[in-house]
Amino acid sequence: MSFFNELKRRNVFKVGIAYAVSTWVLLQVTDIVAEILVLPEWAPKLILLILIIGFIPALILAWAFELTPEGVKREKDVDRNESITPKTGKKLNATIGVLLIIALAYIAYDKLVIDSTYETEPVASEYKISTAPAAAVEIETPAVAETQKSIVVLPFVNMSNDPEQEFFSDGLSEELLNVLAQIKDLRVISRTSAFAFKGKDLSIPEIASTLNVSHVLEGSVRRSGDDIRITAQLIEVATDSHLWSDAYNRKLENVFEIQEEISKAIANELQVTLGTRSKSAKPTQNLEAFQLYLRGRNLYQKRENLTGAVDLLQQAVDLDPEFAEGWANLAATAQIASFWKIDAYREYRARSEVAVNRAISLDPNNGLAHAVLGMHHQHELRWEEALNELNLAIELNPNESNSLLYKGEVLVMLGYTKEAIEVMKKAEVVDPIFANVQAWLYGAYLVEGEYELAQLHIRKLVELNPDDGASAEAELALARGDLAQAELLARESAIALTGGDLLEASLYAALNDSSKTDSSVKFMIENQELADWWGIFGYLARLGAVDEAIEYWFSLRAQARLARSSNYLQYIWDFPSDKMSDPHFLQFLEDTGPADYWRKHGNPDYCRVDGENIECSVP
């Protein structure tokens, strides 16, 4: 008998087929069970490896042994006349048939039932789709041209049983948002406002009304190991109709292609042209680096564990040193960390500088990197370079609210408050519920003496972040001259923030009685550790303590607290007008750079420059 016929007689081929089919069925069961039990990603891979290793031994056993009525015996010990291999073969045929039926049934269910469900109901949404008129959302959004098309990308719902995969669904949503934001003919709501509705019990019309958008993109992500299912649908708010929907069942390595397909579909439906950056290649070829990047950016966006975010992003760019977006986000995260850190702020600033330069060298058109570089220039008091970089960042990505806000902040510090307000109102259009935008807008209007407009933005701020209400209302009351109300609110805010109000008590004692100014200034300097992260520069400015404020500011520079000290320059317009003629104040304007900038670019709102002569006065 030939070797081939002997393999057939001993049922080796049938054992191999049965083993292969049963392996496939077992892997499908494992995939389902792993998701239910939230098993680690490597568990199905380990099972597959074990089954592959077991294939050859199974064939060897089928060759060397035979199943008899008396049990398993070695094949050489079985008389050929008593062999029951034909019966065993029939049983194997039946087993293979049953397994194939199970496999075919599963494939049919997966393709015909599950996929059709996703096609007809593509999104497992946490937002209610309702045609009822929007209500109960009080935030007023700025008016925009009705002809401009607009969209908000809501956070995609994490359909995986593992809550740890939330970073992945959030990350994909943000990646899509960033691609669409490159479209200059489309107003895209920034991440802060888009993600503010996550977990909120609001309908699509309510969200759209709050953000003043014409279209909403929502979706869901289900991930199991390297398999992902992404669904998305584009809703036209005016008609409450689904313009487009689709479902994608792919491997993780195809995630970038899915993002491109979705963005192209949306651009086609809205009849706008995708920007050149949105057509670029994969941001990274390394999937592990991409996942680390998503985790790190998620922490950064939430301002949670900035140290952990920096570490994750550093790991991402270590795995792929050519990952420009990873370097840009590392630069942004390390920069923010350098502001908040009590210790190691020098280290984080240095890491941010390295990262931002690397990002721009890899991708000169990376808007985020240019925005971060702009802020680095601002911290170094290089005002012209700062605005040049921020203008470039805005040109590259006109829908990015942070770049607009950063530019507004720089203009406030330089005294171009009216221009700053216009820039920050643009930031408000693309990010209507970004609390920081509202905070800077009310502050700018206070400097302008526009108290009703300041009150409007304070109200918006309080709706977004009630904890900021007392301090904002205190500043408004102080600007209006209501010292009693201002003191009450300021002390309430200080106790909530720092646990004490001694600095506020000292400040208002001096504001109510100028004879106490010197003792108040001395108390503040000796007890500056009682202040919150904004320090005491603003207190000293309001008291008109020019020399002490300047000395305090330069002490921060000596400690390399560049980010904090440069941000404190917004308070130079809080000095009383009569103190702005103080030679030391005027020299401070020279030392910190605004004076030279004014000579080159024109007078700010509150100062007039004539050669070496500077005259300043606030409303």
C-alpha positions as CSV (number, residue, x, y, z in Angstrom):
1,M,0.0,0.0,0.0
2,S,1.4,3.5,-0.9
3,F,2.2,6.0,1.8
4,F,-0.7,8.3,0.6
5,N,-3.2,5.4,0.8
6,E,-1.9,4.5,4.2
7,L,-2.5,8.1,5.4
8,K,-6.0,7.9,4.1
9,R,-6.6,4.5,5.8
10,R,-5.4,5.8,9.2
11,N,-7.7,8.8,8.8
12,V,-4.7,11.3,9.1
13,F,-6.2,13.6,6.5
14,K,-9.6,13.6,8.2
15,V,-8.0,14.3,11.6
16,G,-6.2,17.2,10.1
17,I,-9.3,18.7,8.6
18,A,-11.3,18.1,11.8
19,Y,-8.5,19.8,13.8
20,A,-8.4,22.8,11.5
21,V,-12.1,23.4,11.4
22,S,-12.5,22.9,15.2
23,T,-9.6,25.3,15.7
24,W,-11.4,28.0,13.7
25,V,-14.7,27.5,15.6
26,L,-12.8,27.5,18.9
27,L,-11.1,30.8,18.0
28,Q,-14.5,32.4,17.3
29,V,-15.8,31.3,20.6
30,T,-12.6,32.6,22.3
31,D,-13.1,36.0,20.6
32,I,-16.6,36.3,22.0
33,V,-15.7,35.0,25.5
34,A,-12.6,37.2,25.7
35,E,-14.7,40.3,25.1
36,I,-17.2,39.3,27.7
37,L,-14.6,38.4,30.3
38,V,-12.4,41.4,29.4
39,L,-9.4,39.1,28.8
40,P,-6.1,40.7,27.9
41,E,-5.4,41.2,24.1
42,W,-2.8,38.5,24.2
43,A,-5.1,35.7,25.4
44,P,-6.6,34.8,22.0
45,K,-3.2,34.9,20.4
46,L,-1.8,32.5,23.1
47,I,-4.7,30.1,22.4
48,L,-4.0,30.2,18.7
49,L,-0.3,29.6,19.2
50,I,-1.1,26.5,21.4
51,L,-3.5,25.2,18.8
52,I,-1.0,25.6,16.0
53,I,1.7,23.9,18.0
54,G,-0.7,21.0,18.7
55,F,-1.5,20.4,15.0
56,I,1.6,18.3,14.2
57,P,1.3,16.1,17.3
58,A,-2.4,15.5,16.5
59,L,-1.4,14.2,13.0
60,I,1.4,12.1,14.6
61,L,-1.0,10.6,17.0
62,A,-3.5,9.8,14.2
63,W,-0.7,8.0,12.4
64,A,0.7,6.1,15.3
65,F,-2.5,5.1,17.2
66,E,-5.9,3.7,16.4
67,L,-9.2,3.9,18.3
68,T,-10.5,0.3,18.9
69,P,-13.5,-1.1,20.9
70,E,-10.9,-1.8,23.7
71,G,-9.6,1.7,23.7
72,V,-6.6,3.5,22.1
73,K,-3.9,1.1,20.9
74,R,-0.7,1.5,19.0
75,E,-1.4,1.0,15.3
76,K,1.2,-1.8,14.9
77,D,-0.6,-3.8,17.7
78,V,-3.9,-3.9,15.8
79,D,-4.7,-6.7,13.4
80,R,-5.7,-5.3,10.1
81,N,-8.7,-7.7,9.9
82,E,-10.0,-6.3,13.2
83,S,-9.3,-2.6,12.4
84,I,-12.3,-0.3,12.6
85,T,-10.7,2.7,10.9
86,P,-13.5,2.8,8.3
87,K,-16.1,3.3,11.1
88,T,-13.8,5.9,12.8
89,G,-13.5,7.7,9.4
90,K,-17.3,7.9,9.2
91,K,-17.5,9.4,12.7
92,L,-14.8,11.9,11.7
93,N,-16.8,12.8,8.5
94,A,-19.9,13.5,10.7
95,T,-17.8,15.6,13.1
96,I,-16.3,17.6,10.2
97,G,-19.8,18.1,8.8
98,V,-21.2,19.4,12.0
99,L,-18.3,21.7,12.5
100,L,-18.6,23.0,9.0
101,I,-22.3,23.7,9.5
102,I,-21.5,25.6,12.7
103,A,-18.8,27.6,10.9
104,L,-21.0,28.4,7.9
105,A,-23.9,29.4,10.2
106,Y,-21.6,31.8,12.1
107,I,-20.3,33.3,8.9
108,A,-23.8,33.8,7.5
109,Y,-25.0,35.4,10.8
110,D,-21.9,37.7,10.9
111,K,-22.2,38.9,7.3
112,L,-26.0,38.9,6.8
113,V,-27.4,39.8,10.2
114,I,-24.8,41.7,12.2
115,D,-23.5,43.7,9.2
116,S,-27.0,44.5,8.0
117,T,-27.8,45.7,11.5
118,Y,-24.9,48.1,11.4
119,E,-26.0,49.3,7.9
120,T,-29.5,50.1,9.0
121,E,-28.6,51.3,12.5
122,P,-24.9,52.3,12.1
123,V,-24.4,54.0,15.4
124,A,-24.9,52.9,19.0
125,S,-25.5,56.4,20.1
126,E,-25.5,57.9,23.5
127,Y,-27.2,60.9,22.1
128,K,-31.0,61.1,21.4
129,I,-32.1,61.8,17.9
130,S,-35.2,63.9,18.2
131,T,-37.0,66.5,16.2
132,A,-38.2,68.3,19.3
133,P,-37.0,71.9,19.6
134,A,-33.8,72.3,21.5
135,A,-34.3,73.5,25.0
136,A,-32.6,73.7,28.4
137,V,-29.2,74.7,27.0
138,E,-28.6,78.2,28.1
139,I,-25.2,79.0,26.6
140,E,-25.4,81.6,23.8
141,T,-23.2,80.9,20.8
142,P,-21.8,83.7,18.6
143,A,-23.5,84.3,15.3
144,V,-21.8,83.0,12.2
145,A,-22.6,83.2,8.5
146,E,-25.5,81.0,7.7
147,T,-24.0,80.0,4.4
148,Q,-21.0,78.4,6.0
149,K,-21.2,74.7,6.4
150,S,-20.4,73.4,9.8
151,I,-20.0,70.2,11.7
152,V,-19.4,68.7,15.1
153,V,-17.7,65.4,15.6
154,L,-19.2,63.9,18.7
155,P,-17.1,61.4,20.7
156,F,-17.5,57.9,19.2
157,V,-19.2,55.5,21.6
158,N,-16.9,52.7,23.0
159,M,-18.8,49.5,22.3
160,S,-16.0,47.3,23.6
161,N,-16.7,45.6,26.9
162,D,-13.3,46.9,28.1
163,P,-13.7,50.5,29.5
164,E,-10.0,50.8,29.0
165,Q,-10.6,51.1,25.3
166,E,-12.3,54.4,25.8
167,F,-9.0,56.1,24.8
168,F,-9.2,54.4,21.5
169,S,-12.7,55.5,20.6
170,D,-12.0,59.0,21.8
171,G,-8.8,59.1,19.8
172,L,-10.4,58.0,16.6
173,S,-13.0,60.7,17.0
174,E,-10.3,63.3,17.5
175,E,-8.3,62.1,14.6
176,L,-11.4,62.5,12.3
177,L,-12.0,66.0,13.8
178,N,-8.4,67.0,13.0
179,V,-8.7,65.8,9.4
180,L,-12.0,67.7,8.9
181,A,-10.5,70.8,10.6
182,Q,-8.1,71.2,7.7
183,I,-11.1,72.0,5.4
184,K,-11.1,75.7,5.1
185,D,-14.6,75.9,3.7
186,L,-16.0,74.0,6.7
187,R,-16.4,75.3,10.3
188,V,-15.5,72.4,12.6
189,I,-16.2,72.6,16.3
190,S,-13.0,72.1,18.3
191,R,-12.5,69.2,20.6
192,T,-13.2,71.0,23.9
193,S,-16.8,71.8,22.9
194,A,-17.4,68.6,21.0
195,F,-16.3,66.4,23.9
196,A,-18.2,68.4,26.5
197,F,-21.4,66.5,25.6
198,K,-19.9,63.1,26.3
199,G,-22.2,61.2,28.7
200,K,-24.8,64.0,28.7
201,D,-28.5,63.2,28.2
202,L,-29.0,65.6,25.3
203,S,-30.6,65.1,21.9
204,I,-28.8,65.8,18.6
205,P,-30.9,68.9,18.0
206,E,-30.0,70.3,21.4
207,I,-26.3,69.7,20.9
208,A,-26.5,71.2,17.4
209,S,-28.4,74.2,18.6
210,T,-25.9,74.9,21.4
211,L,-22.9,74.7,19.0
212,N,-24.7,76.4,16.1
213,V,-23.8,73.7,13.6
214,S,-25.7,72.3,10.6
215,H,-24.3,68.8,10.7
216,V,-23.4,66.2,13.3
217,L,-21.1,63.2,12.9
218,E,-21.4,60.4,15.4
219,G,-20.3,56.8,15.6
220,S,-19.2,53.9,17.6
221,V,-16.0,51.7,17.9
222,R,-15.9,48.1,18.9
223,R,-12.4,46.6,19.3
224,S,-11.5,43.0,20.1
225,G,-7.8,42.3,19.9
226,D,-6.6,43.4,16.4
227,D,-10.2,43.4,15.0
228,I,-12.1,46.7,14.9
229,R,-15.6,47.6,13.8
230,I,-16.2,51.3,13.2
231,T,-19.6,52.7,12.4
232,A,-20.4,56.3,11.5
233,Q,-23.3,58.4,10.4
234,L,-23.6,62.0,9.2
235,I,-26.8,63.8,10.3
236,E,-28.2,66.9,8.7
237,V,-29.8,68.8,11.6
238,A,-32.3,70.9,9.7
239,T,-34.1,67.8,8.3
240,D,-33.0,65.3,11.0
241,S,-32.0,63.0,8.1
242,H,-29.0,60.7,7.7
243,L,-27.0,61.9,4.8
244,W,-24.6,59.1,5.0
245,S,-23.8,56.1,7.1
246,D,-21.4,53.1,6.9
247,A,-19.8,50.4,8.9
248,Y,-16.2,49.1,8.6
249,N,-15.0,45.7,9.8
250,R,-11.2,45.8,9.5
251,K,-7.9,44.9,11.2
252,L,-6.4,47.5,13.5
253,E,-3.6,48.2,10.9
254,N,-6.3,49.6,8.6
255,V,-7.5,52.2,11.0
256,F,-5.9,55.1,9.0
257,E,-7.6,54.0,5.8
258,I,-11.0,54.0,7.6
259,Q,-10.4,57.5,8.8
260,E,-9.6,58.6,5.3
261,E,-12.7,56.9,3.8
262,I,-15.0,58.5,6.4
263,S,-13.5,62.0,5.9
264,K,-13.7,61.6,2.1
265,A,-17.4,60.5,2.4
266,I,-18.2,63.5,4.6
267,A,-16.4,65.9,2.3
268,N,-18.4,64.5,-0.7
269,E,-21.7,64.8,1.1
270,L,-21.0,68.4,2.2
271,Q,-19.5,69.2,-1.2
272,V,-16.3,70.6,0.2
273,T,-12.7,69.9,-0.7
274,L,-10.4,68.0,1.7
275,G,-7.2,69.9,2.6
276,T,-3.9,68.6,1.5
277,R,-2.9,67.4,4.9
278,S,-6.0,65.2,5.1
279,K,-4.7,63.3,2.1
280,S,-1.3,62.6,3.6
281,A,0.0,59.1,4.4
282,K,-0.3,57.4,7.7
283,P,0.9,59.5,10.7
284,T,3.0,56.5,11.8
285,Q,3.6,53.0,10.5
286,N,4.0,51.7,14.0
287,L,0.6,50.7,15.5
288,E,2.0,50.4,19.0
289,A,3.3,53.9,18.8
290,F,-0.1,55.1,17.6
291,Q,-1.9,53.5,20.5
292,L,0.6,55.0,23.0
293,Y,0.0,58.3,21.3
294,L,-3.7,58.0,21.6
295,R,-3.4,57.2,25.3
296,G,-1.0,60.1,26.0
297,R,-3.0,62.6,24.1
298,N,-6.2,61.5,25.9
299,L,-4.6,62.3,29.2
300,Y,-3.3,65.6,27.9
301,Q,-6.7,66.7,26.6
302,K,-8.3,65.9,29.9
303,R,-5.4,67.6,31.8
304,E,-5.1,64.4,33.8
305,N,-1.8,63.0,34.9
306,L,0.4,65.2,32.6
307,T,3.5,63.3,33.8
308,G,2.0,60.1,32.6
309,A,0.9,61.7,29.3
310,V,4.5,62.9,28.7
311,D,5.8,59.5,29.4
312,L,3.4,57.8,27.0
313,L,4.0,60.3,24.2
314,Q,7.8,59.9,24.7
315,Q,7.4,56.1,24.4
316,A,5.4,56.7,21.1
317,V,8.1,58.8,19.5
318,D,10.9,56.5,20.8
319,L,9.2,53.6,18.9
320,D,8.8,55.8,15.8
321,P,11.2,58.8,15.7
322,E,9.5,60.0,12.5
323,F,6.1,60.4,14.1
324,A,5.6,64.2,13.7
325,E,2.2,64.4,15.3
326,G,3.5,62.4,18.3
327,W,6.3,64.9,18.7
328,A,3.9,67.9,18.4
329,N,1.6,66.5,21.1
330,L,4.7,65.7,23.3
331,A,5.8,69.3,22.9
332,A,2.3,70.7,23.8
333,T,2.0,68.3,26.9
334,A,5.4,69.0,28.2
335,Q,4.8,72.8,27.8
336,I,1.6,72.7,29.9
337,A,3.4,70.5,32.5
338,S,6.2,73.1,32.8
339,F,3.6,75.7,33.7
340,W,1.9,73.5,36.4
341,K,4.9,71.7,37.8
342,I,6.3,72.8,41.1
343,D,9.4,70.8,40.6
344,A,11.1,69.6,37.4
345,Y,9.5,72.5,35.3
346,R,12.9,73.2,33.7
347,E,13.1,69.5,32.6
348,Y,9.6,69.7,31.0
349,R,10.3,73.0,29.3
350,A,13.5,71.5,27.8
351,R,11.7,68.4,26.6
352,S,9.0,70.6,25.0
353,E,11.6,72.6,23.1
354,V,13.3,69.5,21.8
355,A,10.0,68.0,20.8
356,V,8.6,71.1,19.0
357,N,11.7,71.5,16.9
358,R,11.7,67.8,16.0
359,A,8.0,68.0,15.0
360,I,8.5,71.0,12.7
361,S,11.6,69.5,11.1
362,L,9.5,66.4,10.3
363,D,6.3,68.3,9.3
364,P,6.7,72.0,8.6
365,N,2.9,72.2,8.2
366,N,2.0,70.9,11.6
367,G,-0.3,73.6,13.0
368,L,-0.1,72.4,16.6
369,A,3.7,72.4,16.6
370,H,3.8,76.0,15.3
371,A,1.3,77.0,18.0
372,V,3.5,75.5,20.7
373,L,6.6,77.2,19.2
374,G,4.7,80.5,19.3
375,M,4.0,80.1,23.0
376,H,7.7,79.2,23.6
377,H,8.6,82.5,21.9
378,Q,6.0,84.3,24.1
379,H,7.6,82.8,27.2
380,E,11.0,84.1,26.0
381,L,9.3,87.5,25.4
382,R,10.0,87.3,21.6
383,W,6.7,88.9,20.8
384,E,7.1,89.3,17.0
385,E,8.3,85.7,16.6
386,A,5.4,84.5,18.8
387,L,2.7,86.2,16.7
388,N,4.4,85.0,13.5
389,E,4.2,81.4,14.6
390,L,0.6,81.7,15.9
391,N,-0.5,83.3,12.7
392,L,1.1,80.4,10.7
393,A,-0.6,77.9,13.0
394,I,-4.0,79.6,12.4
395,E,-3.4,79.6,8.7
396,L,-2.6,75.9,8.7
397,N,-5.6,75.1,10.9
398,P,-8.2,77.9,11.1
399,N,-10.5,75.7,13.2
400,E,-8.1,75.1,16.1
401,S,-9.3,77.2,19.0
402,N,-6.2,77.0,21.1
403,S,-4.1,78.8,18.4
404,L,-6.7,81.5,18.2
405,L,-6.8,81.8,22.0
406,Y,-3.0,81.9,22.3
407,K,-2.9,84.7,19.8
408,G,-5.5,86.6,21.7
409,E,-3.6,86.1,25.0
410,V,-0.4,87.6,23.4
411,L,-2.4,90.6,22.0
412,V,-3.9,91.2,25.5
413,M,-0.4,91.3,27.0
414,L,0.9,93.7,24.4
415,G,-2.1,96.0,24.9
416,Y,-4.0,95.4,21.7
417,T,-7.1,94.5,23.5
418,K,-9.6,95.3,20.8
419,E,-7.8,93.2,18.3
420,A,-7.5,90.4,20.9
421,I,-11.2,90.4,21.5
422,E,-11.9,89.9,17.8
423,V,-9.4,87.0,17.6
424,M,-10.9,85.3,20.7
425,K,-14.4,85.7,19.4
426,K,-13.3,83.6,16.4
427,A,-12.0,81.1,18.9
428,E,-15.5,81.2,20.5
429,V,-17.1,80.4,17.1
430,V,-15.2,77.2,16.7
431,D,-15.2,76.3,20.4
432,P,-18.4,77.8,21.9
433,I,-18.1,76.1,25.3
434,F,-14.4,76.4,25.9
435,A,-14.3,77.9,29.4
436,N,-10.8,79.4,28.9
437,V,-12.0,81.4,26.0
438,Q,-14.8,82.9,28.1
439,A,-12.4,83.7,30.9
440,W,-10.0,85.6,28.6
441,L,-12.9,87.4,26.9
442,Y,-14.4,88.7,30.1
443,G,-11.0,89.8,31.3
444,A,-10.4,91.7,28.0
445,Y,-13.8,93.4,28.2
446,L,-13.0,94.4,31.8
447,V,-9.8,96.2,30.7
448,E,-11.9,97.9,28.0
449,G,-14.4,99.1,30.6
450,E,-17.2,97.2,28.7
451,Y,-18.8,95.8,31.9
452,E,-22.0,94.6,30.3
453,L,-20.1,92.5,27.8
454,A,-17.8,91.3,30.5
455,Q,-20.9,90.2,32.5
456,L,-22.2,88.3,29.4
457,H,-19.0,86.2,29.2
458,I,-18.9,85.7,33.0
459,R,-22.3,84.2,32.8
460,K,-21.2,81.9,30.0
461,L,-18.1,81.0,32.0
462,V,-20.2,80.2,35.1
463,E,-22.5,77.9,33.1
464,L,-19.4,76.0,31.9
465,N,-17.4,76.0,35.1
466,P,-19.4,77.2,38.2
467,D,-16.2,77.1,40.4
468,D,-14.9,80.1,38.5
469,G,-18.0,82.2,39.2
470,A,-17.0,83.9,42.5
471,S,-13.6,85.1,41.3
472,A,-14.9,86.4,38.0
473,E,-17.8,88.2,39.7
474,A,-15.3,89.6,42.2
475,E,-13.2,91.1,39.4
476,L,-16.2,92.7,37.8
477,A,-17.4,94.1,41.1
478,L,-13.9,95.5,41.7
479,A,-13.8,97.1,38.2
480,R,-17.2,98.8,38.9
481,G,-15.9,100.1,42.3
482,D,-18.1,97.9,44.5
483,L,-15.4,97.0,47.0
484,A,-17.6,95.4,49.5
485,Q,-19.1,92.9,47.0
486,A,-15.7,92.3,45.4
487,E,-14.1,91.5,48.7
488,L,-16.9,89.1,49.7
489,L,-16.7,87.2,46.4
490,A,-12.9,87.2,46.2
491,R,-12.5,85.8,49.7
492,E,-15.1,83.2,49.0
493,S,-13.2,82.1,45.9
494,A,-9.8,82.1,47.6
495,I,-11.1,79.8,50.4
496,A,-12.5,77.4,47.8
497,L,-9.3,77.4,45.9
498,T,-6.5,77.5,48.5
499,G,-8.3,77.0,51.8
500,G,-7.6,80.5,53.1
501,D,-8.3,84.2,52.3
502,L,-5.5,86.1,54.1
503,L,-4.1,87.6,51.0
504,E,-7.5,88.8,49.8
505,A,-8.2,90.2,53.3
506,S,-5.0,92.2,53.1
507,L,-5.6,93.4,49.5
508,Y,-9.0,94.7,50.3
509,A,-7.9,96.3,53.5
510,A,-5.5,98.4,51.5
511,L,-7.9,99.1,48.7
512,N,-10.4,100.4,51.3
513,D,-7.7,102.4,53.2
514,S,-4.7,103.5,51.2
515,S,-2.7,104.0,54.5
516,K,-2.5,100.2,54.8
517,T,-0.9,99.7,51.3
518,D,2.6,99.4,52.5
519,S,1.8,96.9,55.2
520,S,-0.4,94.9,52.7
521,V,2.4,94.8,50.2
522,K,4.9,93.6,52.8
523,F,2.5,90.9,54.0
524,M,2.0,89.6,50.5
525,I,5.7,89.3,49.8
526,E,6.3,87.6,53.0
527,N,3.4,85.2,52.5
528,Q,3.4,84.6,48.8
529,E,3.3,80.9,49.3
530,L,-0.4,81.4,50.3
531,A,-1.3,82.4,46.8
532,D,-2.7,80.0,44.2
533,W,-0.7,79.2,41.0
534,W,-1.3,82.8,39.7
535,G,1.1,84.2,42.4
536,I,0.9,87.7,43.8
537,F,1.8,89.8,40.7
538,G,-1.8,90.7,40.1
539,Y,-2.3,91.7,43.8
540,L,0.7,94.0,43.7
541,A,-0.4,95.5,40.4
542,R,-3.8,96.5,41.8
543,L,-2.1,98.1,44.8
544,G,0.1,100.1,42.5
545,A,3.3,98.5,44.0
546,V,5.4,99.0,40.9
547,D,8.8,98.2,42.3
548,E,7.7,95.2,44.4
549,A,5.7,93.8,41.5
550,I,8.7,94.1,39.1
551,E,11.1,92.6,41.6
552,Y,8.8,89.7,42.2
553,W,8.4,89.2,38.4
554,F,12.2,89.1,37.9
555,S,12.6,86.7,40.8
556,L,10.4,84.2,38.9
557,R,12.5,84.7,35.7
558,A,15.6,84.0,37.8
559,Q,14.0,80.7,38.8
560,A,13.4,79.9,35.1
561,R,9.6,80.1,35.6
562,L,9.3,81.5,32.1
563,A,5.7,80.2,31.4
564,R,4.2,81.6,34.6
565,S,6.1,84.9,34.6
566,S,5.2,85.7,31.0
567,N,1.6,85.0,31.6
568,Y,1.5,87.4,34.5
569,L,2.1,90.2,32.0
570,Q,-1.6,90.3,31.4
571,Y,-1.8,92.1,34.7
572,I,0.3,95.1,33.7
573,W,-3.0,96.7,32.7
574,D,-4.3,96.4,36.2
575,F,-1.8,99.0,37.5
576,P,-3.6,102.3,38.3
577,S,-3.2,104.8,35.5
578,D,-1.2,107.2,37.7
579,K,1.4,104.4,38.3
580,M,1.9,103.9,34.5
581,S,4.0,107.1,34.4
582,D,6.4,105.7,37.0
583,P,9.8,105.5,35.3
584,H,10.3,102.0,36.7
585,F,7.0,100.9,35.1
586,L,8.0,102.4,31.7
587,Q,11.4,100.7,32.0
588,F,9.6,97.4,32.7
589,L,7.8,97.9,29.3
590,E,11.2,98.3,27.7
591,D,12.8,95.3,29.5
592,T,10.0,92.9,28.7
593,G,9.8,93.9,25.0
594,P,6.3,95.5,24.4
595,A,7.9,99.0,23.9
596,D,10.1,97.8,21.0
597,Y,7.2,95.9,19.5
598,W,5.0,99.0,19.6
599,R,7.7,101.1,17.9
600,K,7.7,98.6,15.0
601,H,4.0,97.7,14.7
602,G,2.2,100.7,16.0
603,N,0.6,102.0,19.3
604,P,-1.4,99.7,21.5
605,D,-4.8,100.7,22.8
606,Y,-3.6,102.3,26.0
607,C,-0.1,103.7,25.2
608,R,1.4,106.2,22.9
609,V,5.0,105.8,21.8
610,D,7.0,108.7,20.4
611,G,10.7,107.7,20.2
612,E,11.9,106.9,23.6
613,N,8.9,108.6,25.2
614,I,5.9,106.4,26.3
615,E,2.6,107.5,27.8
616,C,0.1,104.9,29.1
617,S,-3.4,105.1,30.6
618,V,-6.2,102.5,30.9
619,P,-9.9,103.3,30.7
